[in-house]
C-alpha cells in the first residue's frame, strides 16, 4: 500500500494515495473533519457511476462529509480517473468482482471496520452486492439510479448515448476526466450492457441478504431506468429500505437535485453515525 501526503484545506483534512488491490493500482482520497472523532464512526465510501471517477463527484462528497461529520472515502476503480487501467477484460460479473473482491480489500487496507456505501448507477449496484456479501461490515447504503436487472429503457438510453458520442462532446468530457482511457471505458460500458450475454443479468436474488438500512434514490425522468428498479430493490430488501423518487430529475440526482439529496442523506445517516 502506498500512502500519500496529508493536506488541510480549512477544517477538512484530505489524504490521497494509491492502493494495490488484485494487481491493480487504485487511487483514493480520504476526507476527515478533525473536530470529529473518526475512529468511532463508520466511513462513508462513495462508489462512482459506470463512466465516473472521483473528480466527477465534484464537491458532493465533501459536502456530505460536512453535513454528517463522518469520515469519507472516494476512489477510482481500476481504469477510471487517476487509477491506471490494469483490469482483465470485462465480463458479465464485473460488478460482482468490484463488490465482493475489490471493495472488501480496500476497506481492509484502509482499516475501515464499518462502512456506509453511497453508490451512483453502477456504484449503486455495487453497493447492493457488497451489502449482501459483507453484512457484518456494511452499516448502511444509499443508492442513486441503481440497477438490479436490464430494462429495455436502459438499452434504449445507452443506444442514444452511443449515437451522440461525438455530437454531444461526450468523448472530450470523458478524456478530461479519464485521459486516453475515456474511449475504452465508454465502449466497454456500452458494449457490455448491450451484449446478448448481459441481457439476463439480474441481481434481485441478492437483495434478501441485505440486513442494513437502505435509502434508494432515483429521478423520475431517468433515461436509463424506470421506477421498477426502485420497487424491486425496496421489495427485495424489505422494511429496512426507504424509496426516494425525485420529480423532474434524471440519472444524476446528486447533480440535478443536490440540496434535496444531501438533506435526505443527512437525515438517513443521523441514526447510523
C-alpha positions as CSV (number, residue, x, y, z in Angstrom):
1,X,0.0,0.0,0.0
2,X,1.3,3.5,-0.9
3,X,0.1,6.4,1.2
4,X,0.0,9.9,0.0
5,X,0.8,13.1,1.9
6,X,-1.9,14.8,4.0
7,X,-3.0,18.4,3.5
8,X,-5.6,20.6,5.2
9,X,-8.0,22.8,3.4
10,X,-9.8,24.8,6.0
11,X,-11.4,22.4,8.6
12,X,-11.2,19.4,6.2
13,X,-8.2,17.2,6.3
14,X,-7.5,15.5,3.0
15,X,-5.3,12.5,2.3
16,X,-4.6,11.0,-1.1
17,X,-2.8,7.8,-2.0
18,X,-2.8,4.6,-4.1
19,X,-3.5,1.0,-3.1
20,X,-2.6,-2.1,-4.9
21,X,-5.6,-4.5,-5.0
22,X,-5.6,-7.7,-7.0
23,X,-2.6,-6.4,-9.0
24,X,-4.5,-3.2,-9.8
25,X,-3.5,0.3,-8.6
26,X,-6.4,2.2,-7.1
27,X,-6.4,6.0,-6.4
28,X,-8.3,7.1,-3.3
29,X,-9.0,10.3,-1.3
30,X,-9.9,10.3,2.4
31,X,-11.6,13.4,3.9
32,X,-12.0,14.0,7.6
33,X,-13.1,16.9,9.6
34,X,-10.7,17.0,12.6
35,X,-13.3,18.3,15.0
36,X,-14.9,14.9,14.8
37,X,-13.6,11.5,16.1
38,X,-13.5,9.2,13.1
39,X,-12.1,6.2,15.0
40,X,-15.6,5.5,16.5
41,X,-17.6,6.3,13.4
42,X,-18.4,4.4,10.2
43,X,-16.8,5.8,7.0
44,X,-18.8,7.0,4.1
45,X,-17.5,5.3,0.9
46,X,-18.6,6.8,-2.4
47,X,-18.9,4.5,-5.4
48,X,-18.9,6.2,-8.8
49,X,-21.1,5.6,-11.8
50,X,-20.1,3.5,-14.9
51,X,-18.3,6.4,-16.6
52,X,-17.5,8.3,-13.5
53,X,-14.5,8.8,-11.2
54,X,-13.5,10.7,-8.0
55,X,-13.3,14.0,-9.8
56,X,-16.7,13.7,-11.4
57,X,-18.3,13.7,-7.9
58,X,-17.0,17.3,-7.7
59,X,-17.6,18.7,-4.2
60,X,-20.6,16.5,-3.3
61,X,-18.7,14.0,-1.1
62,X,-17.0,16.8,0.8
63,X,-20.4,18.5,1.4
64,X,-21.9,15.2,2.7
65,X,-18.9,14.8,4.9
66,X,-19.6,18.3,6.3
67,X,-23.3,17.6,6.7
68,X,-22.8,14.3,8.6
69,X,-19.4,14.7,10.3
70,X,-18.5,11.2,9.0
71,X,-15.0,10.4,7.6
72,X,-15.3,9.9,3.9
73,X,-13.6,7.9,1.1
74,X,-13.8,8.4,-2.6
75,X,-11.9,6.2,-5.0
76,X,-11.4,5.5,-8.7
77,X,-12.0,1.9,-9.7
78,X,-9.2,0.4,-11.9
79,X,-9.1,2.1,-15.3
80,X,-11.1,5.2,-14.2
81,X,-9.9,8.7,-13.4
82,X,-6.5,8.6,-11.7
83,X,-6.3,4.8,-11.5
84,X,-4.4,3.1,-14.4
85,X,-6.2,0.5,-16.5
86,X,-4.9,-2.8,-15.3
87,X,-8.1,-4.7,-15.4
88,X,-8.7,-8.1,-17.1
89,X,-11.3,-8.0,-19.9
90,X,-14.7,-7.0,-18.6
91,X,-17.1,-9.9,-18.0
92,X,-20.7,-10.3,-17.1
93,X,-19.6,-10.5,-13.4
94,X,-17.7,-7.2,-13.4
95,X,-19.9,-5.6,-10.8
96,X,-19.8,-8.7,-8.5
97,X,-16.0,-8.6,-8.7
98,X,-15.9,-5.0,-7.6
99,X,-18.3,-5.6,-4.7
100,X,-17.0,-8.9,-3.5
101,X,-13.3,-8.8,-4.2
102,X,-12.0,-5.2,-4.6
103,X,-14.2,-3.2,-2.2
104,X,-13.7,-5.5,0.8
105,X,-9.9,-5.4,0.2
106,X,-10.0,-1.6,0.0
107,X,-11.8,-1.4,3.4
108,X,-9.3,-3.8,4.9
109,X,-6.3,-1.8,3.7
110,X,-7.7,1.5,4.9
111,X,-8.6,-0.1,8.2
112,X,-12.3,0.7,7.9
113,X,-14.3,-1.6,10.2
114,X,-17.8,-0.3,9.3
115,X,-18.8,1.5,6.1
116,X,-21.8,3.2,4.7
117,X,-21.8,3.0,0.9
118,X,-23.1,5.7,-1.3
119,X,-23.3,4.5,-4.9
120,X,-24.4,6.0,-8.1
121,X,-25.6,3.9,-11.1
122,X,-23.1,1.1,-11.4
123,X,-21.8,2.2,-8.0
124,X,-25.3,1.7,-6.6
125,X,-25.5,-1.8,-7.9
126,X,-22.0,-2.5,-6.4
127,X,-23.3,-1.1,-3.1
128,X,-26.2,-3.6,-3.1
129,X,-24.0,-6.5,-3.9
130,X,-21.4,-5.5,-1.3
131,X,-24.1,-5.1,1.4
132,X,-25.4,-8.6,0.6
133,X,-21.9,-10.2,0.5
134,X,-20.5,-8.4,3.6
135,X,-23.4,-7.8,6.0
136,X,-21.1,-7.5,9.1
137,X,-19.1,-4.7,7.5
138,X,-21.7,-2.5,5.8
139,X,-23.7,-0.4,8.2
140,X,-26.0,1.3,5.6
141,X,-26.3,2.0,1.9
142,X,-27.5,4.9,-0.2
143,X,-28.1,4.2,-3.9
144,X,-28.8,6.6,-6.8
145,X,-30.1,5.2,-10.0
146,X,-29.0,1.6,-9.2
147,X,-29.9,-1.3,-11.5
148,X,-30.8,-4.8,-10.4
149,X,-31.9,-6.0,-13.9
150,X,-31.7,-4.9,-17.5
151,X,-34.6,-3.0,-18.9
152,X,-35.5,-2.1,-22.5
153,X,-35.4,1.6,-21.3
154,X,-31.8,1.1,-20.2
155,X,-30.7,-0.3,-23.5
156,X,-32.5,2.5,-25.4
157,X,-30.8,5.1,-23.3
158,X,-27.4,3.5,-24.0
159,X,-28.1,3.4,-27.7
160,X,-29.0,7.1,-27.8
161,X,-25.8,7.9,-25.8
162,X,-23.6,5.9,-28.2
163,X,-25.2,7.7,-31.2
164,X,-24.5,11.0,-29.5
165,X,-20.9,10.1,-28.5
166,X,-19.3,12.6,-30.9
167,X,-22.0,15.1,-31.4
168,X,-22.6,15.8,-27.7
169,X,-18.9,16.0,-27.0
170,X,-19.1,13.0,-24.6
171,X,-15.6,11.9,-25.9
172,X,-14.0,15.2,-24.9
173,X,-15.7,15.2,-21.5
174,X,-14.5,11.7,-20.7
175,X,-11.0,12.5,-21.9
176,X,-10.9,15.4,-19.5
177,X,-11.5,13.1,-16.5
178,X,-10.0,9.8,-17.7
179,X,-7.4,10.8,-20.3
180,X,-6.8,8.3,-23.1
181,X,-8.7,5.7,-21.1
182,X,-12.0,7.5,-21.8
183,X,-12.9,5.9,-25.1
184,X,-12.2,2.4,-23.9
185,X,-14.3,3.0,-20.8
186,X,-17.2,4.3,-22.8
187,X,-17.4,1.4,-25.2
188,X,-16.7,-1.2,-22.5
189,X,-19.8,0.1,-20.7
190,X,-21.9,0.3,-23.8
191,X,-20.9,-3.0,-25.4
192,X,-21.2,-4.9,-22.1
193,X,-24.7,-3.7,-21.4
194,X,-25.9,-4.2,-25.0
195,X,-24.4,-7.7,-25.3
196,X,-26.6,-10.7,-25.7
197,X,-24.9,-12.4,-22.7
198,X,-25.7,-9.5,-20.4
199,X,-29.4,-9.3,-21.3
200,X,-30.4,-11.7,-18.5
201,X,-28.1,-10.0,-15.9
202,X,-30.1,-9.8,-12.7
203,X,-29.1,-9.3,-9.0
204,X,-32.6,-9.4,-7.4
205,X,-31.7,-12.6,-5.7
206,X,-29.1,-10.9,-3.5
207,X,-31.5,-8.3,-2.1
208,X,-32.9,-10.5,0.6
209,X,-29.4,-10.9,2.1
210,X,-29.1,-7.2,2.8
211,X,-29.5,-6.5,6.5
212,X,-28.7,-2.8,6.8
213,X,-30.8,0.3,6.3
214,X,-31.0,1.4,2.7
215,X,-32.0,4.7,1.1
216,X,-33.0,4.1,-2.6
217,X,-33.0,7.2,-4.7
218,X,-34.0,7.7,-8.3
219,X,-35.0,10.5,-10.6
220,X,-38.4,10.1,-12.2
221,X,-37.0,11.2,-15.5
222,X,-34.1,8.8,-15.5
223,X,-33.4,7.8,-19.1
224,X,-31.6,4.6,-18.1
225,X,-34.0,3.1,-15.6
226,X,-37.7,3.1,-14.5
227,X,-39.2,3.1,-11.1
228,X,-39.4,-0.6,-11.4
229,X,-35.8,-0.7,-10.3
230,X,-36.7,1.1,-7.1
231,X,-39.8,-1.0,-6.5
232,X,-37.8,-4.2,-6.9
233,X,-35.0,-3.1,-4.6
234,X,-37.3,-1.9,-1.8
235,X,-39.4,-5.0,-2.0
236,X,-36.4,-7.3,-2.0
237,X,-34.7,-5.6,1.0
238,X,-37.9,-5.2,2.9
239,X,-38.7,-2.8,5.8
240,X,-35.2,-1.5,6.1
241,X,-35.4,0.1,2.7
242,X,-36.7,3.6,2.0
243,X,-37.5,4.8,-1.5
244,X,-37.0,8.4,-2.7
245,X,-38.3,9.4,-6.1
246,X,-37.4,12.9,-7.3
247,X,-39.6,14.7,-9.8
248,X,-38.0,16.5,-12.8
249,X,-34.7,14.6,-12.1
250,X,-32.7,12.5,-14.5
251,X,-29.9,9.9,-14.0
252,X,-27.8,12.1,-11.6
253,X,-29.8,13.1,-8.6
254,X,-26.8,14.5,-6.7
255,X,-26.3,16.9,-9.6
256,X,-29.9,17.5,-10.6
257,X,-31.3,18.0,-7.0
258,X,-28.2,18.3,-4.8
259,X,-29.9,20.0,-1.8
260,X,-32.8,17.5,-1.7
261,X,-30.4,14.6,-1.9
262,X,-28.0,16.0,0.7
263,X,-30.8,16.6,3.1
264,X,-32.2,13.1,2.6
265,X,-28.8,11.5,3.1
266,X,-28.1,13.5,6.3
267,X,-31.5,12.5,7.8
268,X,-31.0,8.9,6.8
269,X,-27.5,8.7,8.2
270,X,-28.2,10.5,11.5
271,X,-29.1,7.4,13.5
272,X,-26.3,5.3,11.8
273,X,-23.3,7.6,12.6
